[in-house]
Amino acid sequence: MNIFVGNIAWGAGDADLKAAFEEYGQVDSAKIIMDRESGRSRGFGFVEMSDDAAANQAIEGLNGAPLMGRDLRVNEARPREDRPRR
């Protein structure tokens, strides 16, 4: 399951995000999205977990939970929408 994580603290890294989700099960990947131009975190990321039951427990357990001083917003990621090219 692909999980969207929002409101991530600016100082958090991929390893911090992965560690938070590993408490609920096997994490296949954890990635914080970075701004292309500035190289800074955009404040959100995605976590992949292959076990849907563990993923649902992680969503329940971490939505609203603090990580590095900010309360996370966690839910199942929606499929990416096609955007028109510029």
Buried (B, 14 or more C-beta within 10 A) or exposed (E): BBBBBBEBBEEBBBEBBBEBBBEBBEBEEBEBEEEEEEEEBBBBBBBBBEBEEBBBBBBEBBBEEEBBEBEBBBEEEEEEEEEEEE
